[in-house]
Amino acid sequence: MKHLFSFLFILFAFSLSAQDVNLDEGKALFRNNCASCHNKSMKDDMTGPALGGVEERWESQELLYAWIRNSQAVIATGDPYAVGLYNEWNKSVMTAFPNLTDGEIASVLGYIDGVYKGTYGGTVAGAAGGAAMDDADDSKESGLSTPFFIVLFLILGILAVALARIISNLNRMAQIKEGATPSQVATIKDILTSKGVIGFVVFVAVIIGGFATVNNAISLGRQQGYAPDQPIKFSHALHAGQQQINCQYCHDGARRSKHSVIPATNTCMNCHKAIKKGSEHGTAELSKIYASIGYDPTTDKYIEDYDEMSNEEIKPIFVKYAKETFLKDKASEPRYANSESKLERDASKEAEEQWENIEKSLMNPSKESVSGAIEWVRIHNLPDHVYFNHAQHVTVGKLACQTCHGPVEKMEVVQQYAPLSMGWCINCHRQTEVQFASNEYYDQYETYHKELKAGKRENVTVEDIGGLECQKCHY
Amino acid sequence: MDKKNQDIWVGMAHKNNDPALIEAAGKEFVELPIIEALGDEKIAEVETNRRDFLKYLGFGLGAATVAASCDVPVKRAIPYVTKPDEIVPGVATYYASSFVKGGDYCSVLVKTREGRPIKIEGNVLSPLTNGGTSARAQASVLELYDVNRNKMSGSIGENGAITGMSWTDLDKAVMAKLNAGSKIRIVTNTVLSPTTKKVFADFQAKYPNAKVVTYDPISSSAILEANEQSFGDRILPDYHFDKADTIISFGADFLGTWISPIEYATAYAKGRKINAKRPKMSRHIQIESGMSLTGSNADNRVLIKPSEMGAAIATLYSAMGGSVSAPKLNAKASKAMNKLATQLRGSRGKSIVVSSSNNVQEQIMVNKINEMLGNLGTTVTFTHGSLQRQGIDKDIQNLITEMQGGGVDAVLVMDANPAFDLPNSDKFITAFAKVPLKVSLSYDINETMALCDYIAPTHHYLESWGDAEPKRGHYSIVQPTIKPLFPTRQAEASLLTWAGSANYKADAEQPYYDYLRNNWNNTLFGSQSNYASFRSFWDETLHDGVAKAGAPAREYTSCAASVNGGQISQPSNSEMEIDFQESVNMGAGQYANNPWLMEMPDPVTRTSWGNYLGVPVKFDGAHTFEGYKGIGSNMVKGYADVVNLTQTGAEESTPITAFPQFGQPEGTVATSLGYGRKVCGDAGRNIGTNMFPYLSIDQNGNTQYYATNVEVSDIVDINYDFPCVQYHHTLGVTAQNEDGETINADEAALVDFTYGVVDQGFQGSLTERSVIYTTNIKDLSENIDKIEKKREEAQHLNAQTLYPGHEYLYENGHHWGMYVDLNACTGCSACTVACMAENNVPVVGAKEVSRHHEMTWLRIDRYFYGDAENPNTAYQPMMCQHCDNAPCENVCPVAATNHSSEGLNQMAYNRCVGTRYCANNCPYKVRRFNWMDYTTADIFPANQLDLNEESVPYGADNLTRMVLNPDVTVRSRGVIEKCSFCVQRIQEGKLTAKREMRKLRDQDVKTACQTACPTGAIVFGDMNNKKGALNKALDNNPLAYIALEEINVQSSVRYTAVVNNRDESLDA
């Protein structure tokens, strides 16, 4: 019945937009555009809502398509569902996709529905054009197969016990028939404590234990998902995502050095000399930059001999700034309407708290004042014996930062996205094609060029030019 | 002593077919019980039983589990606050500067990473050094991070203890003791800086009675005086060794230490590199006693006693027609001088005669000879006369007298060390004590500083502003590459402060920079014509590091002086004489606290960590030296006899380790100066023996670097820790067995010993090994045929390869290779130090070296060949040969060493488990094992053994670690390491080409040894680049060969056959 329904639905989808719906295309589009915010199970929320049944939720198809192309425009029209959705999701803005065609959107929606209803990847999906059986993430398949195997295993186990029983009985009967004294019937306990069974159990335990130990040992010291608190609540989602600042504006080493380089405080000042108040934290976080470099936000001047000042001398500058900003911003709020003393009190309290936070973030036991470098917590740590060069990957390999660092532009707090294990590196080197034709450097690989020309070779991967050799990364 | 081992040998035992050497060479990597191998007697006393072992094992496992299961420690990433524009973290920045120490000079580029200097490279823009460097220049970066340097200003107490004083207090204290009439003496070694001389002038303006006393511990005082008499100009000539067909050197070690060795070596090599099609090379005759680096490179060495030097010069002079009655010279040398005179007449204007003699009359004769030969103005010129030695020995002697008489009010010692490096330093010390104010302006701790009242510590040259004029008209800039690490102050700044000079604005941001710049603006800018504005002149000079500014051309072609035969040094009748040499590593002792130079083996004697007495091989006294102590006994250590060296009549004698040295004339012994420092940093303190007290002073006040009337006693002791690397890592050693058959002595041939089943001629037991090919230039074509035949045979044997798949890869992309021109290699060892600096090679100390544990990735093997009495020498830089059929790779049980598609033999340290099979199987013996945690890179401090009786091994403290190259892993204990062809530079060069989207060029990738080499003996490159320098050097080069080609390892390094131009008739 369910299958029939899906089938009908897909037929319907086909009829809706002729031959444009292609679920595989939809899958590719989903992965490229949607998967960083929307859960691919379609049933759970992630950064954005679960997409299963999205078409049913929207009033009209046109509106949904418009929303996908540019959600902010729909919100601007004042559509109640759109506005409600926007508010429900903490006003996080959905990336606009103005270039998607109707056909492409239909494909994505078709794929979403297929996954949601469990039809995609099954028989019907096969019928719906181009089998896509390689989806390893497909939860449906693994969900079905595990209990199935357990049941199979149990049945076979029972069968084995029954057969053993029958053999033992037959043996016994044969012995009786031959006139020998029949041996004792082995009880279950005898069987379970027999050498064979114990040996087998121990063997299995050692194998499983060993496997688990090795697996866990390999991941020791790896920090995938590591997302420590940083001295400044810097949001990549805001800077790289919303404001669309190019990664290499701040990480300017990536194109020319082994290090991508954590930007110096003076790089922050390029913008924050003008933008002195954050959208999220007000003055609290930005003051830390000023406290590090010695910039007085009240007078808009760098402070002379800042590195020789003590914390006691520095404190009034930032307390004053925080307090004044608080007073200016909050004075109009209704709760302070008739209570200037309360306003004053809260402003002082806030300023004091901000200063404490600055001190906490910028001080360490070897520093005498808050002046000096901001000590970020390093997230991506490679062992000392590994040589990694950003320029090689960014400039020569033309890789996007996100390939290894994940959707940083969506991260409020940066986390380690990739495992940074050797296996991970090697895998990528095996699969990645070299920018062979466009870079004259590779002209030296004459054999490969001949082979490519003769059609004997489809591509040249990093592995082919020695990318798996020890001393490419270890020296 | 006939020629048994092919025709090359490394030392006595090799030459004599010593059975112990044969056994040792065969079992160099023999497995000793671990306690013996570590040589720690304390460990040997500890009894470890099975229970202890299990306890430790259990604890270790538990500890590792606990340690590993804890969270990874929080690491910080600390950016700049304000990033300097020129720094990109992770990318090296280079600054042009000049290495100047006394008269030693080298124009350099300083490689800095994140603001810290880590490596010295040569400056190709310099017309003097042409991008070449010396071992001393290469090692100078380590001195910056010397833990023992003077770190604070202060007063010096009784035992040399420093009580800190602020600079203001120090200035007040010093100036309080000075007045306008004070007789101040500034004692210094050669000053190359014109601006420093301006500082002296400013100082003298305030203190008119102040005088500068310049002396050089190893001086060219006599040349200066002779030239003053000959030409009226107190200057050293500009020698052109490249323009001379015949080079005659009376004891001058111009390739190693004499005046300007980098410049001379570059020029010398031009005349020595051989083009097989048009074979032509200069002939170099060295007249000397102890074998110097230059002597070892000579075609002929004429052996004399040190006291016969004057007689030898006079004999040549009179044979050329000079009017002098030559003192008696030994018959052989006398004959040789007469023959030389005849030959020289034939090469007028194309010869050069130099001498390091410190006797004025002898130097005048040298000038006369050069005049007769028409060399003045051609090979010996004065337009750009050298200023690299300016010291006059008399001046410092006069100062001693003056101080003794109480006529000196204050002495300021500027980085000189007269309390150590004068022949009569005892007199200096007593006289010095009478001076009321003694201030040391010294960078490091030294003997003289300990006697002073105040210390005004100075910057390292990498922290200083300055300039240099090494030759007239050639200027060079010293610019800082790091902020001073300690509160030190430039000596010039101190002098200007004390003089209260109006030209010096002490409160400026960089006062001495302003002073320097002003001085250039006022003097040099006007004398050049290339730049219209001072700004562009200055900026270009800072960028290039060097500048030419017009100096009035002065040329002399006739020598006005006449020879006073009475003052020529007379040969002595004493039975034993001793020759003192400046060693390439130590100089006169000013480099003593540099562990890189200490550990670098002397190129000729192959000894390190000390000076030892070279005795003639036929010496009938003490001469047992073995590079090993028999395998059967408990240690694999070098040992040699210790003798007492006594000056006749003296009460005290000096115990010193003696070893036989080829080419040492009978009746003489030799050793080097500069060792035996008593007040010095940790690395140099009490290492070796101080020989300065043996020196004498002639009637002109000039120091003589030899002594007559010495006695060498019988064996008094045995030195069991003799750090001589002569017999370490030998290759291709052949010997004769009891039946008189030639056999292989090294372990590659053990199959033959052990099983006796392998046929003669099969690779492992091949006895004719191609290690070095030597030939005289007149037999060249004959020998080229021989080499060709030998190579054909070898290639026939090598028809098979172990890795057939690799050829395909090698033809594609890069295939790295190297070519070493052994005719250009002088053995100067700049490359070995450059390699240590580039690749973070640890220093292991004397004891470890004596046990074959030195870690150098690049060693220079020295072979003697030819006449056993007076042999020729060949140097062979030996590094990993990156064999395409590498024998080390297929014995590694964990594949820690394997091959890359670019032909590199790779070493993955983290995979290495330390079986050392690879080292055993390496025919070139280039793999090194980290027996100890030399770098304290190990995680568990318990593994860090007490090395060299130091609490922290050399280079393991945080200050010295700043010199490490961040692109190269610091290896920990228990792994093998070896030359990587500077893979970090290869990768960097490839990346540059890729980023610029172009093909790789030769200059993108240069190895550290290649850039360090002053003679261009090393060429590195891509063998697949048909137009590259490497293929250019190898194409149709019949002299190129592969070492041990017959064993089919298919190495990527090519050497050249050694060609000499020996004139046999001079030997008769």
Interface residues (C-beta under 8 A of the other chain):
Chain A: A217 L220 G221 Q223 P228 D252 G253 R256 S257 K258 H259 V261 I262 P263 A264 T265 N266 T267 S292 I293 G372 A373 I374 E375 W376 V377 R378 N381 D384 H385 Y387 N389 A391 Q392 T395 V396 S438 N439 E440 Y441 D443 Q444 Y445 E446 T447 Y448 I465 G466 E469 C470 Q471 K472 H474 Y475
Chain B: A68 S69 V72 V74 K75 R76 A77 I78 P79 Y80 V81 T82 K83 V88 P89 G90 V91 Y808 L809 E811 N812 G813 H814 N898 S900 S901 E902 L904 Q906 M907 A908 Y909 N910 R911 D967 V968 T969 V970 S980 V983 Q984 Q987 K990 L991 A993 K994 R995 M997 R998 K999 L1000 D1022 N1024 N1025
